[in-house]
Amino acid sequence: MGKRKITASIVLHNPNIPQVETVIDSYCPSEDRKLYFIDNSPNISEEFAQKDNGYIKYYFSGKNIGYGSAHNVGIKRAIKDGSDFHIVLNPDIQFETRVVDELADFMEKNTNVVNVMPKIISPDGDTQYLCKLLPTPLDLISRRFFPKNYFTEKMNGKYILKNSDYNKIMNIPCLSGCFMFLRVDKIKEHDLFFDERFFIYCEDFDYSRRLHSVGETVFYPNVNVMHDHGKKSYKSTRILIHHVQSAVKYFMKWGWFFDEERKVINIECLKQIERINRESDR
């Protein structure tokens, strides 16, 4: 394999310094692996502004412009810098440095793939079920507001593909935004960026769906990323309001109960899961 240029972006907002330092160590910035900080904090985060050098670039937004808008700054910079692959990173993850190279190898061998997400695990080692069908309003409402019972658990299990083999490579239409490994030439060719109407939440649903329309969006379980996911909308009314507002924007954009494209994509995904499960049973 020849040298490939890789970039990554992390959005900061009143950052947890040790947590972000862990991501930096995981990613390991270098001449061919640049890192962009986009700081949405009310004041400059001096600890990270001082890291601005040849491998790390720091951008201060001056205000909280939102998660997707901030990552667009990084993606556009990746295009300008001639990057082959760009990674959208959450500040609450960590992984072995080799993960980046293994995902780049996979992308180079599979040129039809536009986005890949590794297996995401919790600090206790449990798999996080972050492969999803394209959501219906009922999927999101039941997950957040309905009490847990046999019917809601069955509905949610189908939505997060819980009965699929999370140890197999799968082409999934809705992948989490906590770690997105993107093919830059496809982003540039199709002018694909986060929709900046989403301030926070659902921007990854929307982006993954649009990426899925131009190539494969793949779950790759051969490497792991640890995600210390806090489910903030379950703890903060303000964040919950943002979540609800974003969900409304998502369904206003794509359709509430009448979304034929969603139906077709989800059926195809479930058929794929059935094929994979049958092969695993042999």
N, C-alpha and C positions, 0 to 999 in steps of 0.2 A: 504494500500500500504506500502511495506517495503521501507527502505531508498534506494534512488537511487543516484548514483554519476553522477553529471553533470559537464561538462567543457565547456568553451567557449574561442574563440580566437578573438582578434582584431588586425588588421594590422595598424601600425602607420607609417606615413610619414610626417614629419614636422607637427605634430598634432595640431589641434585646442584644446587647453587644456580644456576650459569650456565644449566644445562639448563632448569630451571623458569622462570627469568627469560625465556628465549626463548619459552616457551609463553604467558606473561603478555603479552609484546609481540605475539604472534600473535593472541591472543584480543582484546586491547585493551579491558579493563573500562571501563564507563561507567555512567551512570545507568540506561540500559535494557539493560545487558549486564553483570550482576553475576557475580562469580567467588567460589566457595567453596573454601577449602582445608580438607581434613580430614586432620589430622596424626596418623599412626599411629606416629610416632617415639617412642622411649623417653623423650626429653626434648623440651621445647618448642623448635621451630625458630624462634629469635628473629627471623631475617631475614624470615620470612613472617608471624609473629605481629605484627610492627611494621607490616605493610602493611594491617592491619585498619582499614577506613574505610567510607565510604558505598558504595563499589563492590566492595570485597573484604572477605569475612568469613572469619575464621580460627577453626577448631574443633580443639581438642586432645583426642584420644581418651583419652590417658593410658596407652594400651597399643596393641599391634597387633591391631586387631579384624578385620582382613582387608580385602581389596580391595572386595568387593561390599558388605559391611556399611558400610564407610566411604562408598562412593558413595550408599548409601541415605540417609545423613544429608543429602547434597547434594540428592538427588531430593525428599525430603520437605520440605526447605527451599524448593525451587523451587515446590512445590505451595502452600506457605504464602505465598510471596511473589507468587503469581499469575502465574507465568511461563507463557509460551506454549510455549516450547521449552527443553529442558535438554540440555546436552552433557556426556557423560562423556569426559573427556580424560585421556590418559596424560601423564606428565611428560616423556616422551622423544620428543615430536613437535614439529613446527613447521609453520606454514602462513601463507599470505597472509591478512590481516585480512578481505578481501572474501569469503573462503570461507564465513564464518558467514552473511553476508547472502544469498549465492547459495543456500545450503542452506535458509535460512528462506523465501526466495521459492519454491523448489521445493516445500517442505512446504505452503505456503499455497495453491498451485495444485493440489496432490494430497492432498486431505484424507483419503484412504484409507491414506496412508503413516504408519506409527507410528514407524519408525526408518529413518534413512538414514546410510550410510557412504560417504564419498568414496573416490576411488582412493587407495590407500596406496602410497607409493614409498619406496625405500631412499635413503640419502644419495647413492649413485652414480646414482640416477635409474631403477633397475630397478623394475618393478612387483612388489609383494608380493602373492602369491596368497592373499588373505584372505577370499575368497568360498568357502564350503564347503557341501557337503551335510551333513545331520545325520549325525554320525559313527557308525560301527559300532565295536565293540571292535577288530576287525582293522585298521581304518583307523588308529587311534591306536597300536596295538602295532607295526604294521609301520613307521610313520613314525619311531618312536623307537628300536626295538630291532632291526629286520631290516636286513641289509646291502642296499645299493642294487644292484638288478639290474633287468632288463627288466620282470619281473612286479611288483616293488614300486613301481617308477617309474610303471608303467601304472595300478596301483591308486591311488597317491597323486595322479596326474594327474586321475583321475576325481573323487576326493574334493575336490580344491581347484579343480575346474572349469577346469583349465588350458587345455583346448581350447575354452573359451568365448571370446567376444569381450569382453575386459576394457576395451573402449572403448564398450560399450553399457550402457544402463540395464537392470538386471535385478532381479527380485524373488527374493531369496536367503534361505533359512531359517536360515543360520548365518553371522553376520557377526562380525568381530573386535570386541573391546571396547576397542581402543585409541582409537577415536573413534566415539561413538554419539550421533547427533543425534535426540533423542526428542521426541515430541509429548506434552506434559504432560497435556492433558485426557484422553487415552486411558490414560495411566499411572494417573491418579486414578480414572477410571471403572472400570477393571478391577483396581485395587489391585495393580499390577504393579511389583514391586521385585526386586532381586537376591535370590536364595535364600542366606540367610546361613549355610547349612550348608557352603557352599564357601568355604574360607579364601582360597585363591588358585588360579587356573587352573580352566577349565571353567565358571566362573560366567557367562562371556559366551556360551558355547554354550547353556547352560540358559536364560539370559535372552532371547537372540535367538529361541530356539525358542518361548518363551511369548509374546513380542511378535508373532511371525509368526502366531500363532493368532488374533490380534485385528485384524490389519491387515497391510499390506505392509511388508516389511523390505527396503529398496532399496539396491542398490549404484549410486552416482551418480558416474560417472567424469569428469564435466565440470570438476571441480576436484580438486586434489591436496593430500594431506597427507604430509609427510615423516616417516617413523617410523624411528628409530634402534634397531631391534629387536636385542636382544642374545642371545636364546635361552638364558636363564639356566639352564634345566633341563638343557642340554647341558654345562654347566660346573660345576654344583654338585650334589652328591649330595643335600644337604638339600632343595634346590628340586625335584629330581627326585622325591623321596619325596612332597612336597606335590602334584606333578603327578599321580602315580600314585593317590594317595589321592582326589584330586578326580575323576579319571576313574572310579574305582570308585563313588563317590557318584553320579556322573551316570548310570551304567548301572544302578545299583540303583534309581534314581528312575524312569528311563524304559524300562528293559528292555535286556537284553543282546543276545541274538540274535533274540528275538521281540518286535519293536516294530512293530506294524502301522502305526501313525501315521507313524513314520519312513519306512517303505517307501512309503506313499502320497505323502508330502510330497516325498521325493527323486525319485520318478518324475515328479511334476508339474514339479519344477524342471528335470530333464533334458529333458523335453518342451519346456519354455520355451526352454532353451538351443538345442535343435535348431531351433526356429522362428526364433530370432534369427540363428543361423548361416546358415540358408537364405536369410533376407532379406538378409544381408550379402553372400552370393554372387551375388545378382541383379545 
